[in-house]
Amino acid sequence: MHNIADNLNRLHRQIQQIAERAGRDADKIQLLAVSKGQPATAIRTAYELGHQRHFGENYLQEALEKQRALADLTDICWHFIGPLQSNKTRKVAEQFDWVHSVDRYRVAERLNTQRPATRGPLNVCLQVNIDSEASKSGIAVAALPTLAEKIIELPHLNLRGLMCIPRSQPDLQRQRMAFAQLATQLNTLRHSTRLARLDTLSMGMSDDLEAAILEGSTIVRIGTAIFGPRQTPG
């Protein structure tokens, strides 16, 4: 427990320091604890420290098992951040508060149809393949405006913004370039009256946290730096 507590405290200090350098309000940067490969007990430990409520999972079956084990923690906010196949959308629509990895209208349409009316709209981000890597999920930059305009019409989804997982880069300036591109794309979308309320940039992980915050990230996705090495495969 002390390790998770120390890690979270260190990360919050780091986010605060970087935000100050960027002239930003650190309170507007959400630390998303990526708990894939970690047991439910680790999530409970982080939760019971008092501040961490947002947790991210990549694999549906693993996440559902943890959600059942932690059902008593009623104010956890669950984020699905992994690639999402059409045949997995129902449980994601039913059990999660956020989906960061929408990259096809078919997936968005299914999430919209399958979202329980009692839960309110599902927050979604469009995953952008910012470096055009064949090995990664995400929509091409050129196709982004059309997809965003279509998704904004779906009544049970709340389009919040964009997500990316850029190519690993060895230095801060190269890292910042990819994140700056995503921020530019968000600003471009917001020129449309119907998309002006988009407010989320989900970008930055342990190795490029600084670059992401300097370029405007509002959600940073951190796993190992909080929980340590994964304890289960995945």
NORURFEN-V6303 format. One record per helix or strand of 2 or more residues. SS is the DSSP state (H for helix, E for strand). FROM is the first residue (numbers start at 0). TO is the last residue. If there is no record, write none. Layout:
# NORURFEN-V6303
SS | FROM | TO
SS | FROM | TO
This chain:
# NORURFEN-V6303
H | 1 | 21
H | 25 | 27
E | 29 | 33
H | 39 | 47
E | 53 | 56
H | 59 | 68
E | 76 | 79
H | 85 | 94
E | 97 | 101
H | 104 | 113
H | 116 | 118
E | 121 | 127
H | 140 | 150
E | 156 | 162
H | 171 | 188
H | 192 | 194
E | 199 | 201
H | 205 | 213
E | 218 | 221
H | 223 | 226
